[in-house]
Amino acid sequence: MSDLYAEAVNSLPGRLIAGRLGLPRPARLRRHRPGDPVISGAVLIGGAPGGRLTGALQRLIVQIGAQRASAGQTPVGALVFDATGIEDSTQLVELQRFFHPNVKRVQPCGRIVVLGAPPQSPSGRSTAERSASVRRATAQRALEGFTRSLAKEVGKGIAVQLVHVAEGAEEQIDSTMRFLLSPRSAYVSGQVIEVGVPVAESPAIDWEHPLAGKRALVTGASRGIGEAIATTLHRDGAQLILLDVPALSEDLAKVADRLGAQSIELDITDSDAPARIADSLNSGVDVVVHNAGVTRDRTLAKMPEDRWSSLMEINLSSEERIDDELLSRGLLAQNGRIVCVSSMSGIAGNAGQTNYATSKAGVIGMVQALSGELAKRHVTINAVAPGFIETQMTAKMPIAIREAGRRMNSMSQGGLPLDVAETIAWLASPASTGVNGNVVRVCGQSLLGA
């Protein structure tokens, strides 16, 4: 559905009126097209003294064919700052020293990425060592407030992220940085992403087709976000198995035919559904995307038990049973991926959605609880949490609620199903082997729960 407000305020007369009245003017976000470079524009790299990622960043810039920005060059496509060397709060001034003279040089739809160290519990044998550890963790945690505030200041479709890179994971930043620097992350901003030691050896990657030779299962694949996920994974080279309920068999068949995919028609809440899915994947699977889900909104005082339980079965309990079946049979491949679709409702809550928000918060809990165990099996699990995404469902909302959903984020607009799909494709990549247990919001930095 078109955003008439955004179209109006981006017209010539609309720009003048919006400027005089102080109205938000959403930027036209740049999104990835096949063949595009990773980033358009030069990259300016800075860092605090003692940072450990400068070498990895310089190597990455060369690999992606980007230009290093020179002093005073304007505009630039991205600012990247290595903050891993910040040891205490007095050194946080390094952020001001780098960004103050440079932040206005970033071109519209540009990128800002700060790389830090994971804030960790105090460690060390002596009192002095523990004190230094506390100060280091304090300063590194402060980076989150900086990046999230900067993301709300910059405007112009510029996205700002914080990436925590564990010691020993310096060579695991490529997949994440390629995603965050590129238009693939158009509607992702204000996020904190953890990159840790790899769960498996990262193979050589064809960055245009990173999923070549990989099998991917996508549930709820017949339309909307599910169809976008399937299309994007297919673009990246995946062989697809697409699943949806029999009632949507016609839509599912159209998507499967277009993408040359295998299709499975079943209700994932059926008692035999996990076994039937596993039987269809008896030769193994590399990527499982849990996208199937429903909303059945009603205030808790008016919600009967069956309305609660049926939603919970679809959105959460069935995912647990499917994963259990696939794992018990050993069907997830080495360096495999599970990616779950949660929701901003599961983070911030939403009136009339106690059942939905509970289920989506449960998805986040499942990701966090399973990540350590799956790492031992050389598999990662992550989640995306979409905010307001332009779909058939949101198009049916009352106009006041729809407009509020679009504007209550730093981008002042709704996202597209493609934005969710691109984020899932990054998490599904074999190169994202150090990204595990993350929940990444695809919400334009929602002002609720962010």
N, C-alpha and C positions, 0 to 999 in steps of 0.2 A: 504494500500500500504506500502511495506517495506521501511525503511529509509536506503538506501545503504551506505550513508556517515556515519551514526551512527554505523552501523555494521562494517564498515571498520576501523574506528578509535578506536573501542573497541576490535579489534583483537590484538593479541600480537605484530605483526610488526606495526600495525596501531597506537598502543599506543606510541611506540617509535618515530615514525615519527611525530605524532601530538605533542608530547612533545617538540621535537626539533624545530618544526616550529611554536609553539605557537597556534596551531589550537584548536578550541573548541572541547571538547570530551564529548558528552552528556552522562549522567549517565543512566543506565538502571533503570527506575523508578519501584518501588515496588507498585503493585496495590492489592486491597483487593480481597481475595478469601473467600467464605463462610467457617465459622469455624475458621478463623484467629483471633488472639487476637486483641484488639483495637490497641495496640502498641507493637512492638518488641523491647525490651531493657528497661533499667531503666530510670526513669524520675527524673531529678534534678530540684527542686523547689527553687526559690529565690524570693527576694522581697525587696522593699524599706521599711524603717520603717513606720509604720502606715497604711500599706495596709489592705484592708478589704476583700480580697478574699482567704487568706491563708487557712482558715478553709474549705471553699468550695472545694478548690483544693485538699487538703489532703483527704477529703471524696471521691472525684471523683477518685483519684488514687487507693484507696482501692476498690471501686466499680468495676473498670475496670480490677482489678487483676494485676495492674502494680507494679513493684518494685520501691521503692524510692532509688535513687542513693545515695551512700555514698560519703563522701569527698574523692576526688582523684580517684574515680572509672572511668575507661575508658574501652570501649567507653560507651556513654549513648545514649538512643533512643530519648530523648527530653530534651530541656531546657524550663522551664516555669517560667516567671518572673511576679510577681504582682507589677505593677507600680502605683497602685491607691493611694499609700501614697505620691507620689511626689507632693509637693505643690508649688514649684517654681524652676526656672532654675538652681539654685545652686545645687539642689538635683538630677539633671539628671546624675551626676557623678555616681550615684548608678548603672546605666546601664553599664558603663565601668567597675566598680568594680566586677560585677557579670559575664559579658560576656567575658571580656578579658581573664581570666584564664580558661574559660570553653568552649568557642565556638569551639575550635579544638577537643574537646572530643566527639562531636556529630557524630554518625556513618552515613555512606552513607544512603540517603533517610530518614534521621531523621527529627525531627520537632523542631521548635523554635516558641514559642508563648509568646507574651507580652500582658498582660492584663492591660488596663488603664481605666480612667474615661472619659466619653464624654466631650470634650471641650465645655463649655457652656458660654453664654453671661454673662457679669459681673452682680452680684447681691449683695444685702446687703444694709442695711439701712445707715450705716456710711461710710465715705470716706475710712477708714481703711479696712472695710469689702469688699468694692468694689475693692480696690487695691489688696487685697489678692485673690479675685476671679479672677481678671485679670491675676495675676501671675500663679495661678493654671491652668487656661485655656491655657495660653501660654506654660507652661511646658508639659501639656498633649498633646497639638497639636504637640509638638516637637517629640513625640514618633513615629509619622508617618514617619518623615524623617529617624529616626533611623532604623525602621524595614524594610523600603523599600531599604535602602542602604545595610543593613546586608544581605537581601535576594539576592542582586546582588554580594555579596562577597563570600558567603559560598560555592557555587557549590555542587558537589556530590549528586545532587538530593534532597538537604535539602530545605524544605519549611519554610518560615518565615511569621508570621501573627501578626497583631495587633487586639485585640478585646476590644472594648469599652463596659464596663459593667456599666449600669446606677445604681444609688443607689436604692436599693429595688429589684434589679434583680440578686442578688448574687446566688440565687438558680436556676437560669435559664441558667446556663452556660453548663450544662451537654451535651446536644445535640450538641452544637457547638464545645465544646472541644473534644468530642468523634470523630467528623468528622475531625477536624484539626490535631489531634494527630495520626490519622489512615492513612493507605494507600489509603483510599477512596479520600483523598484530594491530590493525587499525583501530579496533574498539576495545583494546586491552590497555588499561592505564592505572597507575597507582597500585601496582601489584608488588608483592614480595615473593620471590621465587627462590627455592632452595635447590642448589646443585651440589650433590654429594659424590662420594666415591662410586664408581660404576658397579652395577649389579652383575654385569657381564662384559666381556670384551667387546668394544665397539668395532663393528666391521667397517671396511672401506665403503663409502657412501657415494651413490650417484645423487647429488643434491637436487637434481630436477625430478628424479623418480626414486625417492628414498625407500619406498615400499615395494619396489620391483621384486617379484618372487615371493611376496608375503601374502598370507591369507588373513582376511579380516572379516569378522562377524559384526554386523550392525543391527541392533534391534530397533523397532519403531522406525523402519527405514522407508516407508512408503510416501512420505510427504514432509514438508516443512524442514525443520532442523535435521531430521533423520535423512531425508533425501539429500540435503546439502552435504552432510557428513559422507554419505556414500559417494557422491560425485567427487568430492575433494580427495578422498582416499583412492578412488579410481584414477584420478589425475596423477596421483603420486605413485601409481604403479601397482596398487594392491589388487589381488584377486578377491572378489567380494562374495560373501554369503549374507543375504539380506533377509531379515525376519520381520513379520508383522502379523496382526490378527487376521483370520479368514475374512472378516467383514471388509477389510481393505485389500482384498486379493487383487482386484483390478488395478488399483493404484500401484501396488507392489510389483505386479507383473510389468507394468510400463517402465518403472524405474529399473527393474532387473534386466529387461530387454535392452534398454538404452545403454546400460553399463556392462552388458555381457556377464551378468552375475547369476549365481545360484540363489534361489529363493526358498524360504521356509515359511509356511503358513501355519501358525499355531498361536494359542493363547499361552503366554508365559506363566500364567498362574495355574495352569492345569497340573495335576499331580505328576504326570509323566513327561512334562515339558523339558525338564533338565536332561533326562535320559534321551529323549528324542533329539534334542539339540546336540548332545554329545555324540550320538550315533551319526549325525550328519557331518560331524567334524572328526570322524574317526582317524583321519590321516594327520590330524593336528591343526592348530590355529596359532597365528602369531599375534593377532590383535583382536581384542573383544571390546566393543563399544556398547555400553549399557545406556541406550538413549530412550527406550520405551518408557512412557510415563503419561499420567493423566492428571487433570485437576477436577476435583469435585467439591467446589467451594460451598461453604455454609458456616455460619457462626457455630461455635461449639454447643451453645445452648439449643440449637436446632438440628444438630447432627446426630442421626441414628447410628447405631454401631455398625450396620452393614455398609454404610457410606464411608465410614472411617476404615474399616477392615479391608474392603475391596481395593481402595486406593493404596493402602499400605502393602498389600500383596503385589500389586503391579509395580509400584515405584521403588520398593526396597526388598521385601522378603524374597521375591522371585529372583532378584539379582544374587542374593546370598546363596540360594540353592543352585543356581546355574554355575556360579563360580565353584562351589563345593564339588559339583559333579565333574566339571572340567579338570579341576586340580586333582581330584581323587583318581581320575583316569590318566593323569599325566599328559593331557592334550595340549596344554599351553607350551609353546616352544621355548627353547633357551632364548634369553633376551626378549621374552614376550611382553605384551602390554595389555593391561586392563585400564580402560578409560571410562569413567562414569560421568553422567550428566546430572549435576545437582541443580541448585537454583539460588539466586539471591534471597529468596524467601526462606531457605534453610539457614541463612546467615543472619538476616535482619528480622525475620518473621513478617507476617502480613495478616491484617485483620480478615477474618473469614476463611483463612487457610491454615488452621491449626493442623489439620490432617496432612496437607501437602507440605507445609514447612517442617513438620515432624519427620516425614519420610525423607525429605531432601537433606535435612540435618543428619539423619541417619546414614545417608549415602556418604557424607563427609566423614562421619565416625567410622564407617566401614573402611574407607580409604586409609585413614590414619591408623586404624587398628591392624590392618592387613599388611601395610607397607613393609614392616620389618620382616615378617614371616615370608612374604613373597620374594623379598630380596635374597633370602637364603635359597630360593628356587630359581634365582636369576631372572626374575620377572618384576616389572614395576607396576604400580597402580597409582593413578592420579584422578583428579576430578576437575571438571569445568563447572562454573556456576554462572549461567547466563543471567543478565538483568533484563531490561526491556528489549526484546527482539521483535522485529517487524515480521509477524506471521499471520496466518488466517485467524488464529485465536485472538491476537491483540487487535486485529482490525475490527473485531466485533465488540470491543470494549466501548463503553460510553465515551464520548469525545473528551470530556473533562478528565477522566481517569487516564485515557490514552495520552493526552497531551502532558499531563503531570509525569507519567512514566517516561516519556521522551525527554523532558527537560531536566529532570532531577538527577543529572550526572554531569561530570565535568565537560563532556563533549556536547551536551545540550541536544541530544538526538538519540533515536533508537538505533540499535545495531541490526545487522542482517544475519540470517542463518549461516551465511558464509563465514562470518566472524567466529562463530562457535566452531564451525567445521575446521577452519584453519588452525585454531588452538588445539583441537583434538589431533589434527594431523601432525603438529609439532610433538605432542606428547607420545604419539604412536610411532614416531620415527625410531629406527634402530639406533640412531645417533644420540637419542635422549636417554641413554642408559644410566646417566647420573641424576636424572630427574625422577624422584620417587616420593610419594606421600604428599604431593602438593595439591592445593585447591586453588585454581586460578579463576578469578572472576572475569567474565566477558561482559562488562557492564558500562564501559565508558567512564569508569570510576564513579559508580553510583554514590550519591550523597547519603544513602541509607546503608548502614552496616559497613561502611567503608572506612 
